[in-house]
Amino acid sequence: MNLSAELDRWLSPGTRELLVRIGSCAAALGHQAFLVGGPVRDLLLGNTSLDLDVVVEGDATAVALATVLPGEPAPVTHPAFGTATICSGLFRIDLASARAESYEHPGALPVVRQGAIEQDLVRRDFTVNAMALALDGRHRGELLDLHGGRSDLEHGLLRVMHERSFIDDATRILRGVRYEQRFGFSFEERTMELLQRDRPYLDCISADRVRHELERTFAEDEPEQTLRRLDSLGVLEAVHQSLSFGPQKGWAYLRARRESLSSAQLQAVYWCVMAWGMPASELEALDRRLNLPRRVKEPVADTLTLALLEPRLDDPDLTPGGVYELLHGRSQSALMAAELMFLHPVARANVSLFLR
């Protein structure tokens, strides 16, 4: 199947011209270049994508250097890793040499070696992300779909590439639930069985990698949908026993987005709301599990304290001075979380007045 016409309509003129140059330069060097993964999925779904991924059968850094014209920003290259990035305007193109990979143990970072496009695609997380489009002139736009990705996309199914997928890299569970909620997909039956079986392998993933996946969830348009689903599947509990996400927290997320907050402020409020109700004694354990940066840990600690202060803040006889004494010095993010999560109207009003 050839999708060159669809590809040309989907791309902006500048991006289209740059991808044509990448394909031509790759061919001139005796290589082949492919648009791969999420961008191919988004093309077939009709969604926009500002970040494009290109895999080169050969030297990706050489292709990137040959593609950029004099006067254009030089690509950022990492020859040791076989990767390069070309930025132009609002979009970026990441190039990587085709790789095969293996895992020495569950949760380990993969051991990679040079490979062919077929090997590069089989290492992907789900079949819908394991498709490629050829970029060289003679084959430009030809769809390489070796694993039924287009059929799964048409049926809205998320299917892992093999039985050990979640064992090798359990962050795919977190990504999969994000895709499920973002696109309205469903997990294929066997994939759901593997997800339930392999949740414990999240323990094998480093703190930073798990936290980064949660932060990517916070960046979704409606992260509460994904977090509720993660909670219902037992995935949040598998990350840490103290984490949960019920309807009240989802409503708090929705209300938080209505405030004029920066992305960093909103993310801090999200962390505080998600930690709401957690015993204060669990904070250190949660910190060890997720390696929380100070910008997160300190507001979360304040949040856990504020949750305990709700009965005192709900006292109708509490003076403004008393409110100030209880709330002064607390993190703004924690105070906003308390305003969103307090159930008692007097306590909520006291926090609201303090914030304003």
Contacts in CASP RR format, 6 or more apart in sequence:
PFRMAT RR
TARGET T0000
AUTHOR 0000-0000-0000
METHOD contacts of the structure
MODEL  1
MNLSAELDRWLSPGTRELLVRIGSCAAALGHQAFLVGGPVRDLLLGNTSL
DLDVVVEGDATAVALATVLPGEPAPVTHPAFGTATICSGLFRIDLASARA
ESYEHPGALPVVRQGAIEQDLVRRDFTVNAMALALDGRHRGELLDLHGGR
SDLEHGLLRVMHERSFIDDATRILRGVRYEQRFGFSFEERTMELLQRDRP
YLDCISADRVRHELERTFAEDEPEQTLRRLDSLGVLEAVHQSLSFGPQKG
WAYLRARRESLSSAQLQAVYWCVMAWGMPASELEALDRRLNLPRRVKEPV
ADTLTLALLEPRLDDPDLTPGGVYELLHGRSQSALMAAELMFLHPVARAN
VSLFLR
1 142 0 8 1.000
1 143 0 8 1.000
1 145 0 8 1.000
2 141 0 8 1.000
2 142 0 8 1.000
2 143 0 8 1.000
3 43 0 8 1.000
3 133 0 8 1.000
3 141 0 8 1.000
3 142 0 8 1.000
3 143 0 8 1.000
4 140 0 8 1.000
4 141 0 8 1.000
6 43 0 8 1.000
7 16 0 8 1.000
7 35 0 8 1.000
7 43 0 8 1.000
7 133 0 8 1.000
7 141 0 8 1.000
8 16 0 8 1.000
10 43 0 8 1.000
10 46 0 8 1.000
11 19 0 8 1.000
12 91 0 8 1.000
14 88 0 8 1.000
15 52 0 8 1.000
15 88 0 8 1.000
15 91 0 8 1.000
15 93 0 8 1.000
18 67 0 8 1.000
18 86 0 8 1.000
18 88 0 8 1.000
18 93 0 8 1.000
19 35 0 8 1.000
19 52 0 8 1.000
19 54 0 8 1.000
19 93 0 8 1.000
19 135 0 8 1.000
20 135 0 8 1.000
20 140 0 8 1.000
21 67 0 8 1.000
22 33 0 8 1.000
22 54 0 8 1.000
22 63 0 8 1.000
22 64 0 8 1.000
22 67 0 8 1.000
22 93 0 8 1.000
22 95 0 8 1.000
22 135 0 8 1.000
23 33 0 8 1.000
23 63 0 8 1.000
23 135 0 8 1.000
23 136 0 8 1.000
23 137 0 8 1.000
23 140 0 8 1.000
24 136 0 8 1.000
24 137 0 8 1.000
25 63 0 8 1.000
25 66 0 8 1.000
25 67 0 8 1.000
26 32 0 8 1.000
26 33 0 8 1.000
26 56 0 8 1.000
26 58 0 8 1.000
26 63 0 8 1.000
26 135 0 8 1.000
26 136 0 8 1.000
27 33 0 8 1.000
27 136 0 8 1.000
27 137 0 8 1.000
28 66 0 8 1.000
29 58 0 8 1.000
29 59 0 8 1.000
29 62 0 8 1.000
29 63 0 8 1.000
29 66 0 8 1.000
31 56 0 8 1.000
31 57 0 8 1.000
31 58 0 8 1.000
31 59 0 8 1.000
31 63 0 8 1.000
32 56 0 8 1.000
32 57 0 8 1.000
32 58 0 8 1.000
32 117 0 8 1.000
32 134 0 8 1.000
32 135 0 8 1.000
32 136 0 8 1.000
32 139 0 8 1.000
33 54 0 8 1.000
33 55 0 8 1.000
33 56 0 8 1.000
33 57 0 8 1.000
33 63 0 8 1.000
33 95 0 8 1.000
33 134 0 8 1.000
33 135 0 8 1.000
33 136 0 8 1.000
34 54 0 8 1.000
34 55 0 8 1.000
34 56 0 8 1.000
34 57 0 8 1.000
34 117 0 8 1.000
34 132 0 8 1.000
34 133 0 8 1.000
34 134 0 8 1.000
34 135 0 8 1.000
34 144 0 8 1.000
35 52 0 8 1.000
35 53 0 8 1.000
35 54 0 8 1.000
35 132 0 8 1.000
35 133 0 8 1.000
35 135 0 8 1.000
36 53 0 8 1.000
36 54 0 8 1.000
36 55 0 8 1.000
36 117 0 8 1.000
36 120 0 8 1.000
36 121 0 8 1.000
36 131 0 8 1.000
36 132 0 8 1.000
36 133 0 8 1.000
37 53 0 8 1.000
37 124 0 8 1.000
37 129 0 8 1.000
37 130 0 8 1.000
37 131 0 8 1.000
37 132 0 8 1.000
38 49 0 8 1.000
38 53 0 8 1.000
38 129 0 8 1.000
39 49 0 8 1.000
39 51 0 8 1.000
39 52 0 8 1.000
39 53 0 8 1.000
40 131 0 8 1.000
40 132 0 8 1.000
40 133 0 8 1.000
40 143 0 8 1.000
41 128 0 8 1.000
41 129 0 8 1.000
41 131 0 8 1.000
41 153 0 8 1.000
42 48 0 8 1.000
42 49 0 8 1.000
43 49 0 8 1.000
43 133 0 8 1.000
44 131 0 8 1.000
44 150 0 8 1.000
44 153 0 8 1.000
45 153 0 8 1.000
45 183 0 8 1.000
50 90 0 8 1.000
50 91 0 8 1.000
50 92 0 8 1.000
51 91 0 8 1.000
51 92 0 8 1.000
51 93 0 8 1.000
51 94 0 8 1.000
52 91 0 8 1.000
52 92 0 8 1.000
52 93 0 8 1.000
52 94 0 8 1.000
53 93 0 8 1.000
53 94 0 8 1.000
53 96 0 8 1.000
54 60 0 8 1.000
54 93 0 8 1.000
54 94 0 8 1.000
54 95 0 8 1.000
54 96 0 8 1.000
54 135 0 8 1.000
55 95 0 8 1.000
55 96 0 8 1.000
55 97 0 8 1.000
55 98 0 8 1.000
55 117 0 8 1.000
55 120 0 8 1.000
55 132 0 8 1.000
56 63 0 8 1.000
56 95 0 8 1.000
56 96 0 8 1.000
56 97 0 8 1.000
56 98 0 8 1.000
57 97 0 8 1.000
57 98 0 8 1.000
57 115 0 8 1.000
57 116 0 8 1.000
57 117 0 8 1.000
58 97 0 8 1.000
58 98 0 8 1.000
58 114 0 8 1.000
59 82 0 8 1.000
59 97 0 8 1.000
60 82 0 8 1.000
60 83 0 8 1.000
60 84 0 8 1.000
60 95 0 8 1.000
60 96 0 8 1.000
60 97 0 8 1.000
61 75 0 8 1.000
61 77 0 8 1.000
61 78 0 8 1.000
61 79 0 8 1.000
61 82 0 8 1.000
61 83 0 8 1.000
61 84 0 8 1.000
61 95 0 8 1.000
61 97 0 8 1.000
63 84 0 8 1.000
63 95 0 8 1.000
64 75 0 8 1.000
64 77 0 8 1.000
64 84 0 8 1.000
64 85 0 8 1.000
64 86 0 8 1.000
64 95 0 8 1.000
65 75 0 8 1.000
65 77 0 8 1.000
65 84 0 8 1.000
67 75 0 8 1.000
67 86 0 8 1.000
68 74 0 8 1.000
68 75 0 8 1.000
68 86 0 8 1.000
72 88 0 8 1.000
73 86 0 8 1.000
73 87 0 8 1.000
73 88 0 8 1.000
75 84 0 8 1.000
75 85 0 8 1.000
75 86 0 8 1.000
75 95 0 8 1.000
76 84 0 8 1.000
76 85 0 8 1.000
76 87 0 8 1.000
77 83 0 8 1.000
77 84 0 8 1.000
78 84 0 8 1.000
81 96 0 8 1.000
82 96 0 8 1.000
82 97 0 8 1.000
83 94 0 8 1.000
83 95 0 8 1.000
83 96 0 8 1.000
83 97 0 8 1.000
84 94 0 8 1.000
84 95 0 8 1.000
84 96 0 8 1.000
85 92 0 8 1.000
85 93 0 8 1.000
85 94 0 8 1.000
85 95 0 8 1.000
86 92 0 8 1.000
86 93 0 8 1.000
86 95 0 8 1.000
87 93 0 8 1.000
97 114 0 8 1.000
97 115 0 8 1.000
98 114 0 8 1.000
98 115 0 8 1.000
98 116 0 8 1.000
98 117 0 8 1.000
98 119 0 8 1.000
98 120 0 8 1.000
99 112 0 8 1.000
99 113 0 8 1.000
99 114 0 8 1.000
99 115 0 8 1.000
99 119 0 8 1.000
99 120 0 8 1.000
99 123 0 8 1.000
100 112 0 8 1.000
100 113 0 8 1.000
100 114 0 8 1.000
100 115 0 8 1.000
100 116 0 8 1.000
100 119 0 8 1.000
100 120 0 8 1.000
100 123 0 8 1.000
101 110 0 8 1.000
101 111 0 8 1.000
101 112 0 8 1.000
101 113 0 8 1.000
101 123 0 8 1.000
102 110 0 8 1.000
102 111 0 8 1.000
103 110 0 8 1.000
103 111 0 8 1.000
103 168 0 8 1.000
103 169 0 8 1.000
104 111 0 8 1.000
105 204 0 8 1.000
106 167 0 8 1.000
106 168 0 8 1.000
106 170 0 8 1.000
106 201 0 8 1.000
106 204 0 8 1.000
107 168 0 8 1.000
107 169 0 8 1.000
107 170 0 8 1.000
107 201 0 8 1.000
107 204 0 8 1.000
107 205 0 8 1.000
108 204 0 8 1.000
110 123 0 8 1.000
110 168 0 8 1.000
110 169 0 8 1.000
117 132 0 8 1.000
117 144 0 8 1.000
118 146 0 8 1.000
121 130 0 8 1.000
121 131 0 8 1.000
121 132 0 8 1.000
121 144 0 8 1.000
121 146 0 8 1.000
121 147 0 8 1.000
122 130 0 8 1.000
122 146 0 8 1.000
122 147 0 8 1.000
122 161 0 8 1.000
122 162 0 8 1.000
123 161 0 8 1.000
124 130 0 8 1.000
124 161 0 8 1.000
125 160 0 8 1.000
125 161 0 8 1.000
125 165 0 8 1.000
125 169 0 8 1.000
125 172 0 8 1.000
125 175 0 8 1.000
125 176 0 8 1.000
126 152 0 8 1.000
126 158 0 8 1.000
126 159 0 8 1.000
126 160 0 8 1.000
126 161 0 8 1.000
126 172 0 8 1.000
126 176 0 8 1.000
126 179 0 8 1.000
126 191 0 8 1.000
127 147 0 8 1.000
127 148 0 8 1.000
127 149 0 8 1.000
127 152 0 8 1.000
127 159 0 8 1.000
127 160 0 8 1.000
127 161 0 8 1.000
128 149 0 8 1.000
128 152 0 8 1.000
128 153 0 8 1.000
128 156 0 8 1.000
128 157 0 8 1.000
128 158 0 8 1.000
128 159 0 8 1.000
128 179 0 8 1.000
128 185 0 8 1.000
130 145 0 8 1.000
130 146 0 8 1.000
130 147 0 8 1.000
130 149 0 8 1.000
130 161 0 8 1.000
131 143 0 8 1.000
131 144 0 8 1.000
131 145 0 8 1.000
131 149 0 8 1.000
131 150 0 8 1.000
132 143 0 8 1.000
132 144 0 8 1.000
133 141 0 8 1.000
133 142 0 8 1.000
133 143 0 8 1.000
133 144 0 8 1.000
134 140 0 8 1.000
134 141 0 8 1.000
134 142 0 8 1.000
134 144 0 8 1.000
135 141 0 8 1.000
143 150 0 8 1.000
147 161 0 8 1.000
149 159 0 8 1.000
152 158 0 8 1.000
152 159 0 8 1.000
152 188 0 8 1.000
156 183 0 8 1.000
156 184 0 8 1.000
156 185 0 8 1.000
156 186 0 8 1.000
157 185 0 8 1.000
157 186 0 8 1.000
157 187 0 8 1.000
157 188 0 8 1.000
158 176 0 8 1.000
158 179 0 8 1.000
158 180 0 8 1.000
158 185 0 8 1.000
158 186 0 8 1.000
158 187 0 8 1.000
158 188 0 8 1.000
158 191 0 8 1.000
159 188 0 8 1.000
159 190 0 8 1.000
159 191 0 8 1.000
160 166 0 8 1.000
160 172 0 8 1.000
160 191 0 8 1.000
160 194 0 8 1.000
163 194 0 8 1.000
165 172 0 8 1.000
165 194 0 8 1.000
166 172 0 8 1.000
166 173 0 8 1.000
166 194 0 8 1.000
166 195 0 8 1.000
166 197 0 8 1.000
166 198 0 8 1.000
166 201 0 8 1.000
167 198 0 8 1.000
167 201 0 8 1.000
169 205 0 8 1.000
170 198 0 8 1.000
170 199 0 8 1.000
170 201 0 8 1.000
170 202 0 8 1.000
170 204 0 8 1.000
170 205 0 8 1.000
171 202 0 8 1.000
171 205 0 8 1.000
171 209 0 8 1.000
171 210 0 8 1.000
171 213 0 8 1.000
173 195 0 8 1.000
173 198 0 8 1.000
173 199 0 8 1.000
173 202 0 8 1.000
173 235 0 8 1.000
174 210 0 8 1.000
174 213 0 8 1.000
174 214 0 8 1.000
174 217 0 8 1.000
174 230 0 8 1.000
174 235 0 8 1.000
175 213 0 8 1.000
175 216 0 8 1.000
176 187 0 8 1.000
177 226 0 8 1.000
177 229 0 8 1.000
177 230 0 8 1.000
177 233 0 8 1.000
177 235 0 8 1.000
178 216 0 8 1.000
178 217 0 8 1.000
178 220 0 8 1.000
178 226 0 8 1.000
179 185 0 8 1.000
180 186 0 8 1.000
180 187 0 8 1.000
180 226 0 8 1.000
180 229 0 8 1.000
181 220 0 8 1.000
181 222 0 8 1.000
181 225 0 8 1.000
181 226 0 8 1.000
181 229 0 8 1.000
182 220 0 8 1.000
182 221 0 8 1.000
182 226 0 8 1.000
187 195 0 8 1.000
195 233 0 8 1.000
196 233 0 8 1.000
199 233 0 8 1.000
199 234 0 8 1.000
199 235 0 8 1.000
199 238 0 8 1.000
200 238 0 8 1.000
202 210 0 8 1.000
202 235 0 8 1.000
202 238 0 8 1.000
202 239 0 8 1.000
203 238 0 8 1.000
207 288 0 8 1.000
207 289 0 8 1.000
207 290 0 8 1.000
207 291 0 8 1.000
208 291 0 8 1.000
210 239 0 8 1.000
210 289 0 8 1.000
210 290 0 8 1.000
211 290 0 8 1.000
211 291 0 8 1.000
211 292 0 8 1.000
214 239 0 8 1.000
214 290 0 8 1.000
215 267 0 8 1.000
217 223 0 8 1.000
217 226 0 8 1.000
217 227 0 8 1.000
217 230 0 8 1.000
218 266 0 8 1.000
218 267 0 8 1.000
218 270 0 8 1.000
218 271 0 8 1.000
219 263 0 8 1.000
219 267 0 8 1.000
220 226 0 8 1.000
222 253 0 8 1.000
222 254 0 8 1.000
223 253 0 8 1.000
223 270 0 8 1.000
224 245 0 8 1.000
224 249 0 8 1.000
224 250 0 8 1.000
224 253 0 8 1.000
224 254 0 8 1.000
227 236 0 8 1.000
227 245 0 8 1.000
227 249 0 8 1.000
227 250 0 8 1.000
227 253 0 8 1.000
227 274 0 8 1.000
228 245 0 8 1.000
228 246 0 8 1.000
228 247 0 8 1.000
228 250 0 8 1.000
230 236 0 8 1.000
230 245 0 8 1.000
231 237 0 8 1.000
231 243 0 8 1.000
231 244 0 8 1.000
231 245 0 8 1.000
231 246 0 8 1.000
236 243 0 8 1.000
236 244 0 8 1.000
236 245 0 8 1.000
237 243 0 8 1.000
237 244 0 8 1.000
239 289 0 8 1.000
239 290 0 8 1.000
240 282 0 8 1.000
240 285 0 8 1.000
240 286 0 8 1.000
240 289 0 8 1.000
240 290 0 8 1.000
241 282 0 8 1.000
242 275 0 8 1.000
242 278 0 8 1.000
242 279 0 8 1.000
242 282 0 8 1.000
242 285 0 8 1.000
242 286 0 8 1.000
243 274 0 8 1.000
243 275 0 8 1.000
243 278 0 8 1.000
243 286 0 8 1.000
245 274 0 8 1.000
248 341 0 8 1.000
249 273 0 8 1.000
249 274 0 8 1.000
249 276 0 8 1.000
249 341 0 8 1.000
250 273 0 8 1.000
252 273 0 8 1.000
252 276 0 8 1.000
252 337 0 8 1.000
252 340 0 8 1.000
252 341 0 8 1.000
253 270 0 8 1.000
253 273 0 8 1.000
255 340 0 8 1.000
256 266 0 8 1.000
256 269 0 8 1.000
256 270 0 8 1.000
256 273 0 8 1.000
256 336 0 8 1.000
256 340 0 8 1.000
257 266 0 8 1.000
259 266 0 8 1.000
259 336 0 8 1.000
261 269 0 8 1.000
264 295 0 8 1.000
265 332 0 8 1.000
265 333 0 8 1.000
268 295 0 8 1.000
268 296 0 8 1.000
268 299 0 8 1.000
268 331 0 8 1.000
268 333 0 8 1.000
269 333 0 8 1.000
269 336 0 8 1.000
269 337 0 8 1.000
269 340 0 8 1.000
271 292 0 8 1.000
271 296 0 8 1.000
271 299 0 8 1.000
271 300 0 8 1.000
271 333 0 8 1.000
272 299 0 8 1.000
272 300 0 8 1.000
272 302 0 8 1.000
272 303 0 8 1.000
272 331 0 8 1.000
272 333 0 8 1.000
272 334 0 8 1.000
272 336 0 8 1.000
272 337 0 8 1.000
273 303 0 8 1.000
273 337 0 8 1.000
273 340 0 8 1.000
273 341 0 8 1.000
275 283 0 8 1.000
275 286 0 8 1.000
275 300 0 8 1.000
275 303 0 8 1.000
275 304 0 8 1.000
276 303 0 8 1.000
276 307 0 8 1.000
276 337 0 8 1.000
276 341 0 8 1.000
277 304 0 8 1.000
277 307 0 8 1.000
278 286 0 8 1.000
278 304 0 8 1.000
279 304 0 8 1.000
280 301 0 8 1.000
280 304 0 8 1.000
280 305 0 8 1.000
280 308 0 8 1.000
283 297 0 8 1.000
283 300 0 8 1.000
283 301 0 8 1.000
283 304 0 8 1.000
286 292 0 8 1.000
286 300 0 8 1.000
287 297 0 8 1.000
292 300 0 8 1.000
298 331 0 8 1.000
299 331 0 8 1.000
299 333 0 8 1.000
299 334 0 8 1.000
299 337 0 8 1.000
300 334 0 8 1.000
302 330 0 8 1.000
302 331 0 8 1.000
302 334 0 8 1.000
302 335 0 8 1.000
303 331 0 8 1.000
303 333 0 8 1.000
303 334 0 8 1.000
303 337 0 8 1.000
303 338 0 8 1.000
305 330 0 8 1.000
305 334 0 8 1.000
306 327 0 8 1.000
306 330 0 8 1.000
306 334 0 8 1.000
306 335 0 8 1.000
306 337 0 8 1.000
306 338 0 8 1.000
307 338 0 8 1.000
307 341 0 8 1.000
309 326 0 8 1.000
310 338 0 8 1.000
310 342 0 8 1.000
310 343 0 8 1.000
310 344 0 8 1.000
310 347 0 8 1.000
311 344 0 8 1.000
311 347 0 8 1.000
312 318 0 8 1.000
312 326 0 8 1.000
313 323 0 8 1.000
313 326 0 8 1.000
313 327 0 8 1.000
313 342 0 8 1.000
313 344 0 8 1.000
313 346 0 8 1.000
313 347 0 8 1.000
313 350 0 8 1.000
313 351 0 8 1.000
314 342 0 8 1.000
314 344 0 8 1.000
314 346 0 8 1.000
314 347 0 8 1.000
314 350 0 8 1.000
315 346 0 8 1.000
316 346 0 8 1.000
318 350 0 8 1.000
320 353 0 8 1.000
323 350 0 8 1.000
323 353 0 8 1.000
323 354 0 8 1.000
324 354 0 8 1.000
327 335 0 8 1.000
327 350 0 8 1.000
327 351 0 8 1.000
327 354 0 8 1.000
332 355 0 8 1.000
335 351 0 8 1.000
335 354 0 8 1.000
335 355 0 8 1.000
336 355 0 8 1.000
338 347 0 8 1.000
338 351 0 8 1.000
339 348 0 8 1.000
339 351 0 8 1.000
339 352 0 8 1.000
339 355 0 8 1.000
342 348 0 8 1.000
342 351 0 8 1.000
END
